[in-house]
């Protein structure tokens, strides 16, 4: 396995077939290979052990997660149906309380952050165009900026925010809360505009995975004023919410460029969404990579160049 998404997909395939022991074997010891996803490794391992009727080992997995700095909201443990076999355990209740306190403390201490990549030379008369790129869930801006920075060479300001919404693993962040995402992205754009001249008619939202979903949704609902979006491996298990958004009418004339791998679990959702966008007269392009999973394409600079050309056509 070369990526966490591939490993997780293999675990899910075995789990869905009823091979809980085989799924568990794939995750054994893998927390050390995926620092930003180790909280998920420990949690899924606990779920599988519960399903295998090994409650003590399941709680040991969650205890090891907390010992390594992971944190889970109370509901992620208390309301998880796969952990229902642990509910009567005093040890599980104590661990849930301890985890909830850790999550609340770490969440209160988290702050939004931003990395800016500036183009060379002075701003054009109308101001710089701006690309805002959102990291995926359980990721960081530092892991993300390299994938999106190439448009700076073509005169774009590239902004890569880091959410203040913490993930399960230490150092990992997510974009699950739409209202928080709107507040933080809006504040970043406002602050960038105070520091340098921006062209308000050339703002593009971009993102990967859950960041890609938000990059599509926020301009469509006019929550963020943008002319276009670029979504890479957007998390699209269903597209019903987008149908509702589009029935109400897009917030403005938009263009959308959606990159998805043929082996990505959201491939069908991406195809359906592009068809839906086109039916609602939103200019949209599907960039399908047959051999790609839930990951960035290796030619990301060229991909962004094609996306920018599509939006400018």
C-alpha positions as CSV (number, residue, x, y, z in Angstrom):
1,X,0.0,0.0,0.0
2,X,1.5,3.4,-1.0
3,X,-1.1,5.7,0.6
4,X,-3.5,5.7,3.5
5,X,-6.5,6.0,1.2
6,X,-5.5,2.8,-0.5
7,X,-4.9,1.0,2.8
8,X,-8.2,2.2,4.2
9,X,-10.1,1.2,1.1
10,X,-8.6,-2.3,1.3
11,X,-9.6,-2.5,5.0
12,X,-13.1,-1.4,4.2
13,X,-13.4,-4.0,1.4
14,X,-12.5,-6.8,3.8
15,X,-14.7,-5.4,6.6
16,X,-17.8,-5.2,4.2
17,X,-17.2,-8.8,3.2
18,X,-17.3,-9.9,6.8
19,X,-13.6,-10.6,7.0
20,X,-13.0,-8.6,10.2
21,X,-9.8,-10.6,11.1
22,X,-8.3,-9.9,7.6
23,X,-9.2,-6.2,7.9
24,X,-7.6,-6.0,11.3
25,X,-4.4,-7.6,10.0
26,X,-4.0,-4.9,7.4
27,X,-4.1,-2.2,10.1
28,X,-1.7,-3.9,12.6
29,X,1.2,-1.6,13.4
30,X,0.2,0.9,10.6
31,X,-0.3,3.8,12.9
32,X,3.4,4.4,12.8
33,X,3.3,4.8,9.0
34,X,0.6,7.5,8.9
35,X,1.1,10.1,11.6
36,X,-1.8,12.3,10.6
37,X,-4.2,9.3,10.2
38,X,-3.1,7.3,13.2
39,X,-6.2,8.3,15.2
40,X,-8.3,6.6,12.5
41,X,-6.1,3.5,12.5
42,X,-6.6,3.1,16.3
43,X,-10.3,3.8,16.1
44,X,-11.0,1.4,13.2
45,X,-8.9,-1.3,14.9
46,X,-11.0,-0.8,18.1
47,X,-14.2,-1.2,16.0
48,X,-12.9,-4.4,14.3
49,X,-11.9,-5.9,17.7
50,X,-15.3,-5.1,19.1
51,X,-16.9,-6.9,16.1
52,X,-14.6,-9.8,16.8
53,X,-15.9,-9.9,20.4
54,X,-12.5,-8.8,21.9
55,X,-13.6,-5.8,24.0
56,X,-10.5,-5.6,26.2
57,X,-8.2,-5.4,23.2
58,X,-10.6,-2.9,21.6
59,X,-10.3,-0.6,24.6
60,X,-6.6,-1.2,24.7
61,X,-6.5,0.2,21.1
62,X,-8.3,3.4,22.1
63,X,-6.2,3.7,25.2
64,X,-3.0,3.5,23.1
65,X,-4.5,6.2,20.8
66,X,-4.9,8.6,23.7
67,X,-1.4,7.8,25.0
68,X,-0.1,8.8,21.6
69,X,-1.9,12.2,21.6
70,X,-5.1,11.3,19.7
71,X,-8.4,12.7,20.8
72,X,-12.0,11.8,19.9
73,X,-15.3,13.8,20.5
74,X,-17.5,12.1,23.0
75,X,-20.1,11.3,20.2
76,X,-17.5,9.6,18.0
77,X,-17.1,6.9,20.7
78,X,-20.4,7.0,22.6
79,X,-22.6,7.1,19.5
80,X,-20.5,4.8,17.3
81,X,-22.6,1.7,16.5
82,X,-19.5,-0.4,15.8
83,X,-18.4,0.2,19.4
84,X,-21.8,-0.7,20.9
85,X,-20.3,-3.8,22.5
86,X,-18.2,-1.6,24.7
87,X,-21.0,0.5,26.2
88,X,-21.4,-1.4,29.4
89,X,-17.7,-1.3,30.3
90,X,-16.7,1.2,33.1
91,X,-13.3,1.3,31.5
92,X,-14.8,2.4,28.2
93,X,-16.8,5.1,30.0
94,X,-13.7,6.4,31.7
95,X,-11.8,6.4,28.5
96,X,-14.6,8.3,26.7
97,X,-14.6,11.0,29.4
98,X,-10.8,11.3,29.2
99,X,-10.9,11.5,25.4
100,X,-13.7,14.1,25.4
101,X,-11.7,16.4,27.8
102,X,-8.6,16.1,25.6
103,X,-10.6,16.9,22.5
104,X,-12.2,20.0,24.1
105,X,-8.9,21.3,25.5
106,X,-7.1,20.8,22.2
107,X,-10.0,22.3,20.2
108,X,-10.0,25.4,22.4
109,X,-6.3,25.9,21.9
110,X,-6.4,25.6,18.0
111,X,-6.2,28.7,15.8
112,X,-6.6,29.2,12.1
113,X,-3.4,29.6,10.2
114,X,-2.4,30.7,6.7
115,X,0.4,30.2,4.2
116,X,0.7,32.7,1.3
117,X,2.7,32.1,-1.9
118,X,3.2,35.5,-3.6
119,X,4.0,36.0,-7.3
120,X,7.0,38.0,-8.4
121,X,6.5,41.5,-9.5
122,X,4.0,44.2,-8.7
123,X,0.2,43.7,-8.9
124,X,-1.6,44.4,-12.2
125,X,-3.9,47.5,-12.2
126,X,-6.9,45.4,-11.3
127,X,-5.0,43.6,-8.5
128,X,-3.7,40.1,-8.2
129,X,-5.9,37.1,-8.9
130,X,-6.3,34.8,-5.8
131,X,-6.4,31.0,-5.5
132,X,-7.5,29.8,-2.1
133,X,-6.7,26.1,-1.6
134,X,-8.2,24.0,1.3
135,X,-6.4,21.0,2.6
136,X,-8.2,17.6,3.0
137,X,-9.4,16.3,6.3
138,X,-6.8,14.9,8.7
139,X,-4.2,17.0,6.9
140,X,-2.3,20.3,7.2
141,X,-1.5,23.4,5.1
142,X,2.2,22.4,5.1
143,X,1.3,19.1,3.4
144,X,-0.9,20.9,1.0
145,X,0.9,24.1,-0.2
146,X,3.3,22.3,-2.5
147,X,0.5,20.8,-4.5
148,X,-1.1,24.2,-5.2
149,X,1.7,26.8,-5.3
150,X,2.5,26.6,-9.1
151,X,0.0,29.3,-10.1
152,X,2.1,31.8,-8.3
153,X,4.5,31.6,-11.2
154,X,1.7,32.8,-13.5
155,X,0.9,35.8,-11.3
156,X,-1.6,34.4,-8.8
157,X,-1.5,34.9,-5.1
158,X,-1.9,31.4,-3.6
159,X,-3.5,31.2,-0.1
160,X,-3.4,27.9,1.8
161,X,-5.4,28.1,5.0
162,X,-5.2,25.6,7.9
163,X,-8.5,25.0,9.6
164,X,-8.8,25.5,13.4
165,X,-11.1,22.4,13.5
166,X,-8.9,19.6,14.9
167,X,-8.8,16.1,13.6
168,X,-8.5,12.9,15.7
169,X,-4.7,12.7,15.3
170,X,-2.3,15.3,16.8
171,X,-1.4,18.0,14.3
172,X,-4.3,17.0,11.9
173,X,-7.1,19.4,10.9
174,X,-10.5,19.1,9.1
175,X,-13.1,21.2,7.3
176,X,-16.3,19.5,8.5
177,X,-18.0,22.5,9.9
178,X,-19.3,24.7,7.1
179,X,-20.0,27.8,9.2
180,X,-16.5,27.7,10.7
181,X,-15.0,27.2,7.2
182,X,-16.9,30.3,5.9
183,X,-15.8,32.4,8.8
184,X,-12.2,31.5,8.5
185,X,-11.8,31.6,4.7
186,X,-13.7,35.0,4.6
187,X,-11.4,36.4,7.3
188,X,-8.3,35.2,5.5
189,X,-9.4,36.8,2.2
190,X,-10.2,40.0,4.0
191,X,-6.7,40.1,5.7
192,X,-4.9,39.2,2.4
193,X,-6.8,42.1,0.8
194,X,-5.4,44.5,3.5
195,X,-1.9,43.4,2.8
196,X,-1.9,43.4,-1.0
197,X,-4.2,44.5,-3.9
198,X,-6.5,41.7,-5.0
199,X,-8.9,41.5,-8.0
200,X,-12.3,40.6,-6.5
201,X,-13.5,39.3,-9.8
202,X,-10.7,36.7,-10.0
203,X,-11.0,34.7,-6.9
204,X,-10.9,30.9,-7.3
205,X,-11.6,28.3,-4.6
206,X,-9.7,25.1,-4.6
207,X,-9.4,22.1,-2.4
208,X,-8.7,18.4,-1.9
209,X,-11.1,15.7,-0.5
210,X,-13.3,17.4,2.1
211,X,-11.6,20.7,1.2
212,X,-12.6,20.0,-2.4
213,X,-16.2,19.5,-1.3
214,X,-16.2,22.9,0.5
215,X,-14.5,24.5,-2.4
216,X,-17.4,23.5,-4.6
217,X,-20.2,24.2,-2.1
218,X,-19.2,27.6,-0.8
219,X,-19.1,29.4,-4.2
220,X,-22.3,27.6,-5.3
221,X,-24.2,29.0,-2.4
222,X,-22.5,32.4,-2.7
223,X,-21.1,32.0,0.8
224,X,-17.7,32.8,-0.7
225,X,-17.5,35.2,-3.6
226,X,-15.5,33.4,-6.2
227,X,-15.6,33.1,-10.0
228,X,-14.6,29.4,-10.2
229,X,-13.6,26.3,-8.2
230,X,-11.0,23.6,-8.7
231,X,-11.8,20.4,-6.8
232,X,-9.3,17.5,-6.5
233,X,-10.6,14.1,-5.3
234,X,-13.5,15.9,-3.7
235,X,-15.3,13.9,-1.1
236,X,-18.6,13.1,-2.9
237,X,-20.3,10.0,-1.6
238,X,-23.6,11.6,-2.5
239,X,-24.5,14.7,-4.4
240,X,-28.1,15.3,-3.2
241,X,-27.1,18.4,-1.3
242,X,-25.7,19.9,-4.5
243,X,-29.0,19.3,-6.3
244,X,-30.8,21.3,-3.7
245,X,-28.2,24.1,-4.0
246,X,-28.5,24.2,-7.8
247,X,-32.3,24.2,-7.7
248,X,-32.1,27.4,-5.8
249,X,-29.8,28.8,-8.4
250,X,-26.0,29.3,-8.3
251,X,-24.8,32.3,-6.4
252,X,-23.1,33.7,-9.5
253,X,-21.8,32.7,-12.9
254,X,-19.3,29.9,-12.1
255,X,-16.9,27.6,-13.7
256,X,-15.9,24.3,-12.1
257,X,-13.0,21.9,-12.8
258,X,-13.2,18.6,-11.0
259,X,-10.3,16.1,-10.9
260,X,-11.0,12.6,-9.8
261,X,-9.3,9.2,-10.0
262,X,-11.0,6.2,-11.5
263,X,-10.2,4.2,-8.3
264,X,-11.5,7.0,-6.0
265,X,-14.6,6.0,-4.1
266,X,-16.1,9.4,-5.1
267,X,-15.5,8.8,-8.8
268,X,-19.2,8.2,-9.5
269,X,-20.2,11.1,-7.4
270,X,-17.8,13.4,-9.3
271,X,-19.3,12.2,-12.7
272,X,-22.8,12.8,-11.5
273,X,-22.0,16.2,-10.1
274,X,-20.4,17.4,-13.3
275,X,-23.5,16.2,-15.2
276,X,-25.7,18.0,-12.7
277,X,-23.7,21.2,-13.0
278,X,-23.9,21.2,-16.8
279,X,-27.7,20.6,-16.7
280,X,-27.9,23.8,-14.5
281,X,-25.8,25.7,-17.0
282,X,-22.7,25.9,-14.9
283,X,-19.5,25.5,-17.0
284,X,-17.9,22.3,-15.6
285,X,-15.1,20.0,-16.7
286,X,-14.4,16.5,-15.5
287,X,-10.7,15.6,-15.5
288,X,-10.9,11.8,-15.0
289,X,-7.6,9.9,-14.2
290,X,-8.3,6.2,-14.6
291,X,-5.4,4.9,-12.6
292,X,-5.6,7.4,-9.8
293,X,-7.1,6.7,-6.3
294,X,-8.1,9.2,-3.7
295,X,-5.0,11.3,-4.1
296,X,-3.4,14.1,-5.9
297,X,-2.4,13.6,-9.6
298,X,1.4,13.5,-10.0
299,X,1.2,16.3,-12.6
300,X,-0.5,18.8,-10.4
301,X,1.2,21.9,-11.9
302,X,0.0,20.9,-15.4
303,X,-3.4,20.0,-14.0
304,X,-3.8,23.5,-12.5
305,X,-2.6,25.1,-15.7
306,X,-5.3,23.2,-17.6
307,X,-7.9,24.2,-15.0
308,X,-6.9,27.9,-15.2
309,X,-7.1,27.7,-19.0
310,X,-10.6,26.2,-18.8
311,X,-11.8,28.9,-16.5
312,X,-10.4,31.6,-18.7
313,X,-11.8,30.2,-22.0
